[in-house]
Amino acid sequence: MALSRRWMTSISLSERCVKIASMDSNTVIPHTMRHTAISRLAATGADIKTLQEFSGHLSISMVMRYAHAQDRTVDAALDRMEGRTIIEHPAMRKPQDS
């Protein structure tokens, strides 16, 4: 089975990018770059439908593999929010020594 021209172009393009970035071409493959791009988009808090459209996955279940990054982002945002709430609430402030 012959590879399509588009596939060959994407392989050579990715190989050139990996070489320019001085990365290991045995580790950084097109799938790695695609996974990283989708995971980083998920980390921005993008919703599942946006991730699905960006990734081209047909099923939501495939997109959910990337949701772990989004979960960590939400957890971090909640931690920051809780920290601000405690600091900003006057009843929670420690009295300052005079």
C-alpha positions as CSV (number, residue, x, y, z in Angstrom):
1,M,0.0,0.0,0.0
2,A,1.5,3.3,-1.1
3,L,1.5,6.3,1.3
4,S,-0.4,9.3,0.2
5,R,1.4,12.4,-0.9
6,R,-0.1,14.3,2.0
7,W,1.2,11.8,4.5
8,M,4.7,11.9,3.0
9,T,4.7,15.7,3.1
10,S,3.6,15.7,6.8
11,I,6.4,13.1,7.6
12,S,9.1,15.2,5.9
13,L,7.8,18.4,7.4
14,S,7.8,16.9,10.9
15,E,11.2,15.4,10.4
16,R,12.5,18.8,9.4
17,C,11.0,20.5,12.4
18,V,12.4,17.9,14.8
19,K,15.9,18.3,13.2
20,I,15.8,22.1,13.4
21,A,14.7,21.9,17.1
22,S,17.6,19.5,17.7
23,M,15.2,16.9,19.1
24,D,15.4,13.1,18.9
25,S,13.6,12.0,15.8
26,N,13.1,8.5,17.3
27,T,11.1,10.0,20.2
28,V,9.4,13.0,18.6
29,I,7.1,11.7,15.9
30,P,4.0,13.4,14.3
31,H,1.7,11.6,16.8
32,T,3.7,13.0,19.7
33,M,3.4,16.6,18.3
34,R,-0.3,16.1,17.7
35,H,-0.9,14.7,21.2
36,T,1.1,17.6,22.7
37,A,-0.9,20.2,20.8
38,I,-4.2,18.8,21.8
39,S,-3.1,18.4,25.5
40,R,-1.9,22.0,25.6
41,L,-5.2,23.2,24.1
42,A,-7.0,21.1,26.8
43,A,-4.8,22.7,29.5
44,T,-6.1,26.2,28.4
45,G,-9.5,25.1,29.6
46,A,-11.0,24.5,26.1
47,D,-14.2,22.6,26.2
48,I,-14.6,19.0,25.0
49,K,-16.4,20.0,21.7
50,T,-13.5,22.5,20.8
51,L,-11.0,19.7,21.5
52,Q,-12.9,17.4,19.3
53,E,-13.1,19.8,16.4
54,F,-9.4,20.7,16.7
55,S,-8.3,17.1,16.9
56,G,-10.6,15.8,14.3
57,H,-11.6,12.9,16.5
58,L,-15.1,11.5,15.6
59,S,-16.0,10.4,19.1
60,I,-16.1,12.2,22.3
61,S,-14.6,9.1,24.0
62,M,-11.3,9.6,22.1
63,V,-11.2,13.3,23.1
64,M,-11.7,12.4,26.7
65,R,-8.1,11.0,26.7
66,Y,-7.0,14.6,26.7
67,A,-9.3,15.7,29.4
68,H,-6.8,14.8,32.1
69,A,-4.9,18.0,31.3
70,Q,-8.1,20.0,31.6
71,D,-8.9,18.3,35.0
72,R,-5.5,19.4,36.3
73,T,-6.0,22.9,35.0
74,V,-9.4,23.1,36.8
75,D,-7.9,21.8,40.0
76,A,-5.1,24.4,39.9
77,A,-7.6,27.2,39.2
78,L,-9.7,26.1,42.2
79,D,-6.7,26.0,44.4
80,R,-5.8,29.5,43.4
81,M,-9.3,30.7,44.0
82,E,-9.5,29.1,47.4
83,G,-6.1,30.7,48.3
84,R,-7.4,34.2,47.3
85,T,-10.7,33.7,49.2
86,I,-8.9,32.8,52.4
87,I,-6.4,35.7,52.1
88,E,-9.0,38.3,51.1
89,H,-11.6,37.3,53.8
90,P,-11.1,39.7,56.7
91,A,-12.1,37.1,59.3
92,M,-9.3,34.9,58.1
93,R,-6.5,37.6,58.3
94,K,-4.0,37.2,61.1
95,P,-3.7,40.3,63.4
96,Q,-0.5,42.2,62.7
97,D,1.9,42.9,65.6
98,S,2.2,46.6,66.4
